Amino acid sequence: MKISLEQIGKRFQKHRIFKDISYSFTSPGSYALLGANGSGKSTLLRIIAGMQTPSTGKVMYSSEGVNINADKIFSYISFTAPGQEIVEELTLAEFLHFHFSFKKPLQGLTISDIINLTRLESFANKPIGDYSSGMKQRVKLAQAIFSDTPILLLDEPCTNLDQQGVEQYTNWIEQYAKGRLVIVASNDVREYFFCTETIAIEDYK
């Protein structure tokens, strides 16, 4: 997979967030979008995901040299962010069944396996709305990391996680992110410890 940014810029009214970002992300590869809070790294990640349009420039996607239309990229991407909404009326088991009706789980994993990996087995039949913020974050990470997609986009993935949750995230990345194109928006090294390339958003102001 390859994602190419060509002269990407973003404004909100008269406020420029960033400009003239040209960069290519290729798989397998791991990249970190770095910047302080409010720098625009989350905005750029949403643009890469096709969830938000740039003010200038364009994003191009390709697989094995064949271009992919932006309206088809959803099936190639898994995404998670702290503000991402999940259906809190559903139980964990119901939510995962719902989610994986749209995307396949990674080969060899069942929904029961994924519930066990989250260490939320005793809560699997309780509404997600009753979960703590850290438990909800584990669910958000699980639906992204364990989806069988070549692209994994993570926005501040350790938000609300305690030390055990961070260690769990680390293990998941080490075991299940290999061979994929992973992009992390972060200002916390624990979240992008595995990334081999970094992009500082402040360089594009």
C-alpha positions in Angstrom: 0.0 0.0 0.0 1.0 3.6 -0.6 -0.5 6.9 0.5 0.8 10.0 -1.2 0.2 13.5 0.1 0.6 16.3 -2.5 0.9 19.8 -1.2 -1.7 19.2 1.6 -2.8 22.2 3.6 -5.6 22.9 6.0 -7.3 26.1 7.2 -10.2 26.7 9.6 -11.6 30.0 8.6 -8.6 32.4 8.6 -6.4 30.2 10.8 -3.9 28.0 8.9 -3.2 24.7 10.6 -0.5 23.5 8.2 0.5 23.9 4.6 2.4 22.3 1.7 2.8 18.8 3.2 4.1 16.4 0.5 5.0 13.0 1.8 4.6 9.3 0.9 3.8 6.5 3.3 4.5 3.0 2.1 3.9 -0.5 3.6 5.3 -2.2 5.4 6.2 0.9 7.4 5.6 2.8 10.6 5.3 6.5 10.8 4.6 9.0 13.6 3.0 12.4 13.1 4.4 14.5 15.9 3.3 17.8 17.4 2.0 19.5 20.5 -1.7 19.6 21.3 -3.5 21.7 18.7 -0.7 21.4 16.2 -2.9 19.6 13.6 -1.6 16.1 13.8 -5.1 14.6 14.4 -6.5 16.7 11.6 -3.8 15.4 9.2 -4.5 11.8 10.3 -8.2 12.3 9.5 -7.3 13.7 6.1 -5.1 10.7 5.4 -8.0 8.5 6.4 -10.3 10.2 4.0 -12.5 11.4 6.9 -11.8 15.1 6.3 -11.0 17.1 3.2 -7.9 19.2 2.9 -8.2 22.9 2.1 -5.4 22.5 -0.6 -3.7 19.6 -2.2 -4.8 16.0 -2.6 -4.3 12.5 -1.1 -3.7 9.6 -3.4 -3.9 5.9 -2.6 -2.5 2.9 -4.4 -2.0 -0.8 -3.9 0.7 -2.7 -6.0 0.8 0.3 -8.4 -3.0 0.4 -8.9 -4.8 3.6 -7.9 -7.6 3.3 -5.4 -10.5 5.8 -5.4 -10.8 7.8 -2.2 -14.4 6.6 -1.8 -13.2 3.0 -1.7 -10.4 3.4 0.8 -12.6 2.6 3.8 -12.1 -1.1 3.3 -8.3 -0.8 3.5 -8.2 1.3 6.7 -8.7 0.8 10.4 -8.8 3.9 12.5 -9.1 4.9 16.1 -9.1 8.1 18.0 -10.0 9.2 21.6 -13.1 11.0 20.3 -14.3 8.1 18.2 -17.8 7.1 18.9 -18.7 3.5 19.6 -22.2 2.1 20.1 -22.3 2.2 23.9 -25.8 0.6 24.2 -24.3 -2.6 22.9 -22.4 -5.1 24.9 -18.8 -5.8 23.9 -19.7 -9.1 22.3 -22.5 -7.4 20.3 -20.3 -4.5 19.3 -17.6 -6.7 18.0 -20.0 -8.9 16.1 -21.5 -5.7 14.6 -18.0 -4.2 13.7 -16.7 -7.4 12.2 -19.8 -7.7 10.0 -18.1 -4.9 8.0 -14.5 -5.9 8.3 -12.9 -9.3 8.8 -10.8 -10.0 11.9 -7.1 -10.7 11.4 -6.6 -14.3 10.2 -6.7 -16.8 12.9 -8.6 -14.6 15.4 -12.3 -15.1 16.4 -14.4 -12.6 18.3 -14.0 -14.8 21.4 -10.2 -14.5 20.9 -10.4 -10.7 20.6 -12.5 -10.5 23.8 -9.9 -12.5 25.6 -7.1 -10.3 24.3 -8.9 -7.2 25.7 -9.0 -8.9 29.1 -12.6 -7.8 29.3 -14.1 -11.3 29.4 -16.1 -10.6 32.6 -17.6 -7.5 31.0 -18.3 -9.0 27.6 -22.1 -9.1 28.2 -22.4 -5.7 29.8 -23.2 -2.4 27.9 -20.1 -0.6 26.8 -21.6 2.6 28.3 -21.0 1.1 31.7 -17.2 0.8 31.0 -14.5 3.1 32.4 -12.8 5.4 29.9 -9.7 3.1 29.9 -11.9 0.0 29.1 -13.6 1.9 26.3 -10.2 2.8 24.9 -9.2 -0.8 24.8 -12.3 -1.6 22.8 -11.5 1.2 20.3 -8.0 -0.1 19.9 -9.2 -3.7 19.5 -11.7 -2.9 16.7 -8.8 -1.2 14.9 -5.8 -3.3 15.5 -7.6 -6.7 15.1 -9.3 -5.7 11.8 -7.7 -7.3 8.8 -6.7 -4.1 6.9 -3.4 -3.2 5.4 -3.5 0.3 6.9 -3.7 1.1 10.6 -4.2 4.7 11.7 -3.9 5.5 15.4 -4.6 8.9 17.0 -3.2 9.2 20.5 -3.8 5.4 21.1 -2.8 5.4 24.8 -5.3 8.0 25.9 -7.0 7.0 29.2 -4.9 3.8 29.5 -3.3 2.9 32.8 0.2 1.2 32.8 -1.3 -2.2 32.2 -3.3 -0.9 29.3 -0.1 0.7 27.8 1.7 -2.6 28.1 -1.2 -4.3 26.4 -1.1 -1.8 23.6 2.7 -2.4 23.2 2.1 -6.2 23.0 -0.6 -5.8 20.4 1.5 -3.6 18.2 4.5 -5.9 18.4 2.4 -8.9 17.5 -0.3 -7.7 15.2 1.1 -4.6 13.4 3.9 -6.3 11.5 3.7 -6.0 7.7 1.1 -3.2 7.8 1.3 0.5 7.1 0.9 2.1 10.5 0.6 5.9 11.1 0.4 7.2 14.7 -0.5 10.8 15.6 1.1 11.4 19.0 3.2 13.5 21.3 3.9 10.5 23.6 6.8 8.2 22.8 5.0 5.2 24.4 2.5 5.5 21.6 5.0 5.6 18.7 7.9 3.7 20.1 8.0 1.3 17.1 7.9 4.0 14.4 10.9 4.3 12.2 9.9 7.5 10.5 8.7 10.8 12.1 7.0 13.9 10.6 7.0 17.1 12.7 3.8 19.0 11.9 5.5 22.3 13.1 7.8 22.1 10.1 4.8 22.8 7.9 3.4 25.9 9.5 
